[in-house]
Amino acid sequence: MSSPLPSAANPEFAGAQVLVTGAGGFIGSHLCESLVRAGANVRALIRYSSHGSIGNLAFLPPDILSQIEIVAGNIEDSESLQRMFENCTAVFHLAALIGIPYSYHAPRSYLRSNIEGTFNVLEAARRAQIQRLVITSTSEVYGSAQRVPIDETHPLQGQSPYSASKIAAEKLTESYVCSFGLPAVTVRPFNTYGPRQSARAIIPSIISQALHSPEIRLGNLTTTRDLTFVTDTCDGLLRAGLVPDIDGLICNLGVGKRIAIGDLAKLILERMNLEKPIVLSSDRLRPEGSEVLDLESDNRLARERLAWTPQISLSDGIDRVISFLRTQPALADASRYAV
């Protein structure tokens, strides 16, 4: 068994040069913050845009943000990506297209970003001789559960273009571990949530509607999800970047409990002391064959190999998101469904 980590702020990160792709995203911004607090020198790759946005990094405390080297680029550009890997000891790859509904409309975009982009990251890591590459996958690779809880040996099912692209990215990573000895670890987070998350995600969507709409409009109310607070996911990622002798490991990051979406909406309304009708909205339904019905993680491997244990309860995590969205009205726009 690998040596356990005493905490996310393990001193082994002190002074290490670390690259985070997708740093301007929801999980990426939280991971950058965690890495700075752990003593790392963080290089944050954000997607270039002409308006100069740094995404969710803008929410970081000024003293944390000032310590981060922000670079703009694109993981689909292999030449520029290679330069960003220079002098890095560890890389956390989070850059991806993640919206499942949008993958039905633009599947080729997911091929380019999630498959070709991951290939570029793997090649850059191999050439730069990175000591540890952490690939962020998703529980969506399992599709609808054939058994619960879901362990890492569960069959993979590409039930959406998004999930298929992440399966391909995982298999590319596996090939680089086997063929080139790349020191890569793949983690499969189960439905991470928290402050800064897009309003298209289930928890901020429900909260936003509860704040500003007369009713809560949702898709399938009976599907179940295993919800993990973002700081717990980041703690698992940090551990995956540090624990020795786990090259090639693939492990789940999930709480190990599931809740139906309808019951989740009721819980959120209860935490907000509100009563509003919860209604099924046909425009929020996935295609029948693409709907993932049940997700519940078996997290024993992460507990054993990473010494990882989730700390934040669902009620506590929901309260934190409610508090955040109450102070960020622009992010809680429930006037339209965000695909």
N, C-alpha and C positions, 0 to 999 in steps of 0.2 A: 504494500500500500504506500502511496506517495506521502511525503511529509505534509502535515496539515499547515494551513496558514492561520496565524492567530487572529488576523483581522484584514479588512480590505486595505488599510493603510500600512501594509507590510513594508518594512524598511528596505527590502530588496529593490523596490522601485526608485529609491532615492538616487537622483542624478542620471537615471536611465533616459535615453532619447527614445521617445515613443511616438509612433504615427497612428492617428485615428482617421480612417476614411469615413465619409458620411458624418462628419463632426457637427455639421449644422442641423442635423436631424434631432428627433426627440430623444432617443436613447444615446446617440452620439454626443449630444451636448452634456448630458448627465455624466457620461463616461469621462469626458474631458475634465469635468470638474472633479470627479473622483480621483483621476490620475494626478492632477495638480496637487490635491490634498495628500496624495500618497507620496509626493516628492518627485514625480517624474517631470522631465522636460517634454512638453507636449507640442507636437506639430499637428495641427488640425486641418485636414483637407476638406474644404467646402466646395460645392459646385459653383463654377464661375457664373456670374450674372452681371449684366451691364449696370444694374442699380446698386451693386455693391453690398447686397444683404449678406449678413453672416448667420442668418437663420436663428435657430434657438440659442446659439452662443450669446446672443444679445441679452438673454435673461440671466447670464452668469454675474455674480458679484464682481464689481470692478477690479478688486484686488486679485481675483482668480483669472479673469479675462486678460489682464495685463501680463500674465505669465505665460500665455499661450501664443505660439507662433501660428498664425492663421495663413494658410496658402490656398489659393483658388485654383481649381483645375477640374479634371474629369477622368474618372477611372477608365473611360473608353479610349483615352489617349495614352498609349503605352509608353511613348518617349518621355512625356512630361512626368508621368507617374514614376518612372524609374528614378528620376532626380529626387523625388520626394522621399524615397527610401534611403537616401544616403545617410550614413552614420546612425541609423536606427537599429536598436537591439530588438525591439518588439513592435509588431503592427497589429492593430485591431481593425478588422475589415467589417464596416457596417454599411457602407454605401450601397444602396439598392433602390429599385422601385418596389414599393411595398403595398400599394393599394390593390387589393384583390378585385374589386369591381372594375377598376380601370384596365386591368389586365384582359378583360373580355373585349375591350374596345381597341386596345393597342398592344397585342401580344408581342409583336416584333420588338417593341421598345424594351420589353422585359428580357428578351433574348440578348439584346445588345448590352444592357446595363448589368443584368444579374449573372449572365453566363460569360459573355465576352469580357465584361469588366472584371469579374472574378479571375478569369484566365490571366488578364494583365497583372492583377495583384499577385497571383501565384508566381508568374514569371519574374516579376520585379523582386519578390521576396527571395526566390532562388538565386538570382544574380547578385543580390545584395548580401546574401548569406545571413539573413535574419535569424536570430536565435529562437524566436517564438512568433508564430502567426496565428492569430485567433480569428476564425471565420464565424460570422454570425448567420446562422440559418434560421429556421422557424419550425414550430410545431405543425404548420400547415403541410409539411412534407409527408405527414402520416395519413392525410385525408381523414375520412370518417373512421372512427376507431373500430377495429375488428375485435378488440378486447380492451378493457380498462382495468387498472391504469395502464397507460401506454409506456412501455419501456423502449430502449433504443433498438431492440431487435424487431420491433413491429414493422411490417411491410411498408414501403413507401408508395404513395399513390398520388399521381399528378392530377388532382381534381380541378385545378384551375391553371391557366397559363403561368400565373405567379408561382404556384407551388411547384409546377414542373421546372421552372427556371431555377428555383432554389435546390431542387433535387439534383439538377445538372451541375450546379455550382458545388454541391457537396461531393459529387462523384469526381469532378475535376480535382478537387482538393485531395480526395482519397488517392487519385492516380499520382499526384505529385509527392505524396507521402511514400507511396510504394515504389515509385520509379526513381525518385531523386533524393529520398530521405529528408524531404522538407519537414521541418519541425512545426507542424500545424496541428491545431486543435479546433474542432467544430462544436459549437454549442447551439442547442435548439431551444430558444426561449418560448415559453407558452404565454401568449397574450399579455405582453408587458403593458402597463398603464401608469399614468402619473401626470404631474404638471408638465406643461409644454406640449402635450400630445395633440395631434391634429383633431379637429372637430369631427372628422370622418370616422374616428375610432369609437367603439361602442360606449365607453364610460363618459368621455367628454360630450359625446352626442346626446346621451340621455340627460346629463347635467345641463347642457346648453338649452335643450328643449324645456326642461323643468324650470329654468330661469326665465325664459322668454316666450314660450308657446303655451297655448291652452291645453295641448295634449302631447303625449309622448308617442311618436310614430317610429315603429321599428319593423325590421324584417322578421324572420322566423323567431318566434318567442320560446320555442322548446329546445333549440340547440343549447348545448352546454359548453362552457369555457372555463379554463384553469387560469386565473388572473394573478399575475405577479407584479408587485410594485417595482418601479424602475430602479430604485436604489438597490433592491435585492438582485435584479438582473445584472446591474453594473458590478456588484460584488462578485457574482459568479464569473463575469467576464475577466475581472482583475485576477481572480484566482486561476482561471484558465491561462492567463498570461504569465503566471509565476511558478506554478507547481512543477517540479521536475519530473522527468520520466513519464510523461503522458503524451508524447508525440503520437498523432494518429487517433487520439481519443475523440469520440463523439458522445456528447452527453446532453440530457435534458436540463433545462432550468425552469422548473415549475413548482408551484406550492404543493400540488398533490391533492387538490380539492376542486370540484367543479360546481358551477352554478348555472341554472337555466337563465337565458337572457330575460325572460319575463320576470323571474324572481329577482334578477339583478336590478331591473328597473324599479321594482317595488322597494328594494332595499335602499336604493339611492333616494327615492322620494321620501322614505322614512327618515333617512339621515338629514334631509332638507326640511323636514316637517311640512311637507306638501302633499296634497291629494290631487292627482290629475289622471285622466283616463289614459290607459296604455292601449294603443290600437295597432293592428297589423297594417303595414303599408306595402302594397304590391311592388312599388318601384324600388324597395329596399331588399327584395328577395333575390337570392342567387339563382342561377339556373338549377333546376331540380337535381341533375346529376352532379353538380359542382358543390352543393352545400355540404359542409363538414358538420356532421351532426353532434359528435361528442369529442371533447378534448379534455383529458385528465392525465397528468404526468405521473410517471413513476420516477422519482428523483433520487433513488438510492445511489445511482452511480455518481452523481454530483456530490452527494453527502459523503460517500466513501473516498472518492478520488480527489475532490477539491475541498473537502471539509466545509462544504457550503450548506447553510441552512437559511431559508427565507425568514425575515424578521418582522415584516410589516403585515398586519392583518388586513383583510379586505375592507372592513369598516373604517379602520384608521386611514388606509390608503385613499378610500373614497372621500373621506373628510378633507384630506389634503388637496385633492383635485377640486373639490367644491370651493375651498378657500381660495385656491389659485384663480379659478375661473370667475369668481365674484370680483376679483381685482383686475381682471383682463376682459372687459366687455367685448372688445374687438375680436377676441378669440372664441367667444361664446355666441357667435352669430348662428341662430337656428332658423334663419329665414329660408334657407334652401338646403337640400340634401347634398353633401359634399361627396362626390364619387371618389 
